[in-house]
Amino acid sequence: MPDGKFAVKSFSRFVFSPLLVASLVGSSAAFAQFHPTKPVRIISPFSAGSGPDAALRAIAQGLNAKWGQPVIVDNRPGGNGFIAMALFKSTQPDGYTLYNADASHVSVYPHTFAKLPYDPVKDLEAVRALQLSNFFVAVAKDSPFKSLDDIVRAAAARPDAVTYGSWFVGSAGHLGGLKLQSLTKTRMLHVAYKDTVQLYTAVANGEVDWAIGSLASAGALEKSGRLRFIAVAARKRLASMPYLPAAGDSKLARDFEVTGGTGIFAPKGTALDLREKISNDLAEVLASPDLVERYRTFGYEDPKLPPDAYAKQIQLESADWKHVIEEAGLKLDQ
């Protein structure tokens, strides 16, 4: 998914005139009653038809019904999201253009790219977390690994002999493997594949020992019996899958936690009142029975993080990934 991002500004001294106070109160009330009078655009770095895109389009339909204005999803995939971000950076902080970012764009890329063409602190304002995807540790159906601790013990006994795969260098799958190694002081061999289909087929065939995957990406092979999920990469078991051990249940990797997700952002300078209004409207849409069912199908969760809480979560995740990435010496633009 930088230190101090989205820090809240504090003012030690400021003299308010009655006129200014009235102006600020009026502005706050205006934002509280903000209702779009023209189409709203959400710029997305995801390809049309992908899981995050399908979720976003369902949310856009809900906002369309609530606002009475078209909510347009503008897909600009490619270039690690840089193409979409370049377009977004030129927009105004008026609520009519929003950005759907992957967690890695704001918490991982600032540490893996020496030259990032945007600054999450200077260019973005958090609005709301949209979805969270849990990752599962997947092995072949006939794998000797029955638990997460089995993988860690094997890696400790035979450095670089245990293999794990991901869908590309720098992906959540790759970073998840690096994080497990960092937490357990082990060494494993990473194998990168072209896409998730190729990756999980390789795991099922025993070409690599394990990989992390979501329900959306690996769930079909798990349901067919070709893969086994031996743990969820989280501190606690999932309410929807209470039978599956969590990393928190293990003895050797209790803090192994890897999640994916997306969120909505506004241009830098967008007022907090306006962001909170949009966030509240998003919360209402996400709580609708239709979206709840769609999220269940996608294997997504609603993190329920409004602007300030989402910004703080990004800070924590960024600091966590910074440590893992620096320890591994991972740079994607060298």
N, C-alpha and C positions, 0 to 999 in steps of 0.2 A: 505495500500500500512510500522544514528545517527547524532547528531549535528556536523557540520563541515565536513561531509563526502565529499569525492571527492574535498577537498580543493586544490586550485592551488598553487603549490610551487613557492616561490619567492626567488631570489638570489640577495643579496645586492652587492656582489662583485664577479666578475669572470673575469679572464684574458683570452682573446681569442687569440690564435696564428693564423697566416694565414693558417697553415695546418689544425688546428682544425675547423676553419670557413669553409674551403673548404670541409672538411669531413662532417660537419653538413649540408651544402647546398646540397652536393651530396646525403646524407641520406634522406633529405626532398624530393628531386626530385625523388629518388627511390621509396619512399612511395607513392608519387603522381601518379607514373606510376605502382603501385603495381597491379599485375595481377596473380591470383593463377595459379600455375603449377601442383597442385595436389588437390585431393578432400578436401573440407572444411566441417568441422563437426560443427553442432549446437546442443549442449546438451540441452535438454528440460526436465523440471520437470513435464510437462503436459502429461496426458494420451493420447494415440493415439485416434483420433476421436473426441476429445474435441474441443470446439470453438477456443481456442488459438492455438491448434495443427493444426487445419484446416487452420487458417490464416498463421501460420508459414510455412506450407508445400507449400502454394501458393506463398509465398515470396521466399522460397528456389528454386522453379521452375523458378522464374524470375531471381534470381541470377545465377542459373545454365546456363540459356540462355545467360546472360550477360558475365559471366566469362568463359564459355566454359569448366567448370569443375563441377563434381558432387557436389552438396551441400546436405549433408546427415543430416537428422533430427534424432538425437539419443535420443529417449524417455526413461527417467529414472524416472518414477513417484514414489510417495510414500514418507513417512517420512517427510512431510512438505517441500519437495524440498531438503532435506538434502542429499539424496542419489545422486541426480544429481550434487549437489554442490561439494560433496566429489570427484567425478570424475573430475569435471572441475578444481578444485584447483591444480591438478597435471599437468596441461597442460602448454605449452609454449606461451609466448606473441608474437606470430609471425603472427597472423591473421588467422591461419588455424583451430583454435578451438574457438568457440564463445558460449555464454550462453544466453538462453532466459529466463529471470527471470520475475516472477510476481511482480507487484509493492509492494505487501506486504512483499516479501522477503527482500527488501532493505529499506523500510520505516516503516514497522510495526513490523516484527519479532525481530529487535534489541531491541525493548521495551517490547515485550511480553514474550521473553525467557531470563531467567537469564543466561543460558549457551548456547550460540549460537555457533554451530560448524564452523562458518565462520565469517569473519569481512568484511562488505561491503566496508569499507575504505581500508583495507589492501589487500583484495583479488580480488576486481573488479575495472574495468575502464568502465565508461559509453561510449557507442557507439551511440545508437539512441533509442528513444522511438518508439515502433512498432505500438501500438494501444491503444486507449482509449475507454472504455465502460462507457456509462452513466447509472446511476441507477435511477429507478422510484419508487415512493412510491405506492405500490399496496394494494388494499383492495378488499373485496368481492363485487360482483355486487350490493348487497342489503345492503351494509354497511351504517350506518348513517353518516360516515365520508365523507364529500364532498371536503374537502381541508386539507392541511397540518396544518393549524391553528386549525381546528376542533380537530385533534389528540392532539395537544399541549394543548388546553383548557381542554380537557377531562382528560389528564394526570395531569394537574395542579390541577384540581378539585378532582381527585381521585387517589392519589399516588399508584402505583403498580397495579392498576385495569386495565389499558390499557396494552394489550399484543402485543408483536411483535416477529416474528420468524426469524430464520436464518438457514443456511444449516450446520453450526457447530460453536462451541464456538471459537471465534477468527476470524471468517470469516468476509468478508466485510459487510455482512448483520448484524452481531452482532455488529461490530464496528460502523456501521452507526447508529444503535439504541443508542449506548453509546454516540455518538457525538451529536445526537439530544437532548438527555437528558442533556448533558453538556452545550449546547448552551442555552437551555430553562429553566434550573434549575428544571427539572421535574424528576419523577421516573416512569419507566415502567418495566413490567415483561418480561424478555427474555425467549423464548422457543426455544431450539435447536432441529433440525430435522436431519435425517440421510443424506438427499440429497435435491437437489432443487425440484425434482418432488414431494417428500413428503411434502416439505414446502409449495409450492404454491397451492397444493391440499388442504392443511390445511387452508390456507388463503381463498380460494374460498368457503370452507365449513363453514367458520366462527369459526374455532377452535382457531385462533389467529386473532387479529384485523388488523394487517398490517405487511408488510415486504417490503424491497427494493429488486428490481430485475432488471435485464437487459432485453433487447429485446430478447437476445438469451435464457435466462432462463425462463422468465415469459411472453414473448411476445405471445406465442401460446395460453395460457389461456386468455390473454387480448383480443386477436383477436376473440376468440370464445365467448366472452362476460361473462365468468365466473369471471374474474377479471376486476377491473377498475384501471387505472393509474390516480391518482389525482394530481401528481406533479412530476417534474424531480428534482432530488437532485442536483441542480446547481443554480448558481447565475443569469443566464440568460436563457431564453427560447431557445430551440433548433431550428435551422433553418429548420430542417426536420419535426418538430412537433410544429409549432408556436402556435397552438391552446391550447397546454397543459401548464398550469402555471408552473413556476419555483419556487423553494424555495425562490429565490430572490424577487418574487412577494408577498410573505407572509408578515404579520406584525410581527409575533412572531419568525420566524426561517429564516431570510433573509440570514444568512451565512451558512446554511445547505448545504454542498456540499460533495458528495461521488462519487468517480469514481473508476473504475478498469482499469487495463491495464497491458501491458507487455513491455519489452524492451530488447535490445541486449546489452550484455556486453562482454568485452574482459578480459583476465587475467591481473592482476596488472603488470605494467611495460610496457604495450603495448604503443608504441609511439603515440602521439596525431595525427601526420600526417597520420599514418596508420589507426587510428580510424576514422578520418575525411574522408579518402578515402572510407572506408567501409560504413560509414554513407551516403555519397553522392550516392554510388551505391544503397543502400537501398532506399533512397529517390526517385531515378529514377524508381525503381521497384514499389514502393508504388503509384507513380503517373500514372502508366500505366492504361489504361481503364479497363483491366481485374481485377486488384486489387481494383480499385475504386468501381467497381460493386460488387465484393465479399465483400468488407468492408460494403457497403450499405446493403447487404443481412444479414451480421452478426450483423449489428447495431453498427459497430465500426467506430472510427474516426482516422485519421492520425494526431497525435499531432504536427508533424513537429518540433521535438526537436533533434538537433544534439548534439555531445558530451558534450560541456560545458553547454549548455542550459538544457540538460537533467539532468546533475549532479546537477545543481542549483535547478531544480524542485524537485528532490529527497530530497534535503536538506530541502526545505520548507515543503514538505509532511511529512517528518520524524519528524520535529519539531511539526507540527500540531497533528500528531497521538501520539506523546510522551505525550503531555499534556492530551489528552483524556484518554489514557491508564493508566497513572499514577493516574489520578483523580478517575478512576474506580477501581484501584488496580488489574488490570487484569494481571495474570501471567499464561502461558500455561504449564510450566514445574514444577509446584509445586503440 
